[in-house]
Amino acid sequence: MAQEDVVAAVDGATVVVEKSVTFTSYKPQLIVESQKVGEAVAFYKAVFDATETGHSLYPKRKADQELPHLVSAEIKLAGATIVVSDVSVHSGSIAKTGTMSALLETNDVEAAVAKAVAAGAVKVEEVSEGEADGGVKGKVTDPFGFTWIFVSPVEKSEKEENKEV
C-alpha cells in the first residue's frame, strides 16, 4: 500500500486518500566482487565506451594505509545510467555477483563481440542471424560474470510501423 497522505471525512465516512508515488529514473545495479568496481568500470569504458558520471570511495584505512578503492560508480552506457557496486556494501543482504544479462543494440555485432573478447570477456555464443527477429546476435560474459547480448537493429516493415497497439 502506498503511504497514506490524508484521512478525510466525506459525508460522515472516513476516506483514506493515498499519496501518489512517482519514480524519476530506473538504474540497474551490477554487483561485482569485493574491490572489483574499478576494474569493472574500466572494462565497461574500454569495451562499451561507457562514461563514468560519479563514484563513492571507501575511506582510507589507518591500519594498513592502503589507498581508498571504489565502493560504487555510476556509468552512462547507451543512454542508460547503471550503478556498479561492490558486493561488500551489500554484506547484510543476499546480494550475488554476476546475475544480470543485458541487450545492447549495435550496427556491428561481430566487432562488439570481438572487442569484448579482446578485453577479457568469454564468447558464449557464436554470432548468428536471429531466427525469430531476423537480426544478428552475439553473446559474451564479461570478467565479472555479467552476460551481454549484442543485437543488430531489426528494420521494421511499413506494415509493422503502422500497426496499432
N, C-alpha and C positions, 0 to 999 in steps of 0.2 A: 504494500500500500504506500502511496506517496505521502509525503509529510502533510500533516493537517495544517491548513493555513487559518481558517476561520470557522468558528462554530457560531451559527446564527439561528435565531428563532424566526420561522416563517409561518404565519397563521397558527401560532401556538405550538408548532412542531420544531424540534431541534434538527437542523440541517448541517451536515459537515461538508464544507467546501474544500476539496483537495487542492493543494498547491501544485501548479504545473511544473514539470521538470524539463528543462531544455538542455540538450547536450551540444556543446560547441565544437567538439572535434573527436575523432576516433584515432587513437595512436596504438598500433600493435606494439607489443613489447617482446623483444628477443632476450631470453635469459641465457647467459653464457657461463662457462665455468669460472670459478673464482680467479680474479686478476687477469681475465682474458678480454675485458671490454676494449682496451686499447688495440689489441691485435685484431679483434673483430671489426672495429671501426676502420682500421687501416685496410683490411681486406675489402670491406664494402666500398670504400673510397676508390681503391685500385681497380676493382672488378666492375662495379656498377656506377662509377662516377658520382657516388653519394657525397653530400657535403655535410660536415658536422655543424650543427647550429647551436650546440650548447653541451655542457657536461658538468658532472659533480665529481669531486675528488675526495678520497679518504684523507683525513688529516695525517700529517707526518707523525710517525710513531717514534716516541722518545727512546724506547728500549733498544730498538735495533737501528735507529737512524736511517731507515730506508726512505726513499723518495715516495711521495704520495702516488697512488695509482687511481685510475678512473673507477668510480663505482657505477656510473651510468653516463650515457651520452645520448643526445638526440641527433638523428641524422635525417636529411631530406633525401628521398630516393624516389625518382619518377613522380615528383609532386606530392608524395605522401611523407608524413612525419612518422618515424619509427624510433622507439626508445630501446637502446641496447643496455641491459643491466647485468650486474654481477650477481650470481646466484647467492653469494654470501649475504647480500642485502635481504634476501628472502628466506633466511635460515629458519625463521619461525613458521614458515609455510611449507607446503608440499611442492614447491617450485621444482621443475625439472628443466634441464638444459636440452636444447636441440629438438623441440617438439612442434615446430611450425613449418608449413610449406607455403610458398607464395608464388603467384604467377606474375611474370614480368613480360610485358609485350615489347617486342623489338622487331625491326625490319631485317635483322641479320642474326638469326638463331644460332647458326653454326659459329659465327665469330664470338657471340656471347658465351657459348659453351666452351670454346677454345680458350678464351680469356680467363674464365673462372677456373678451368682445369690447370692452366699455366700458373695461377696464383695459389694452387693448393686444393681446389675442390676435386671431388671424385665424380666422374660421369656415371650417372645411374642408368640412363637410357641413351641409346644412340639417337641422333637427330633423325626425325622421321616426319612424313606427311601425316597429319591427323586424319583419321578415318571419318569421324563424326562431323568435324567442323571444317575440314579441308585445309587448315593452316599447318605450318611447320611447328614442330615441338621438340624440345630437348630438355633434359633434366639433370641437375647436378646436386650434390650435397656438399655444403661448404665445410671447412675445417672445424666448425663449431657445432655441426650436427643439423643445420637447417637445410631443407630441400628447397631449391629454386627451380621453378618450371618456366622455361623461356618459350614463348609462343609468338608466332607472327600474327599481325593483324589479319583478320579474315575480311575480305571485301564482301560487303552485303549487296545483294541484288536489289534492283529498284523496287521489286515486289516486297522484299523484307523491310526496306526502309520506310515504305508507306503503310506497313502493317499496323493495325490498331491494336493497342494493348488493353 
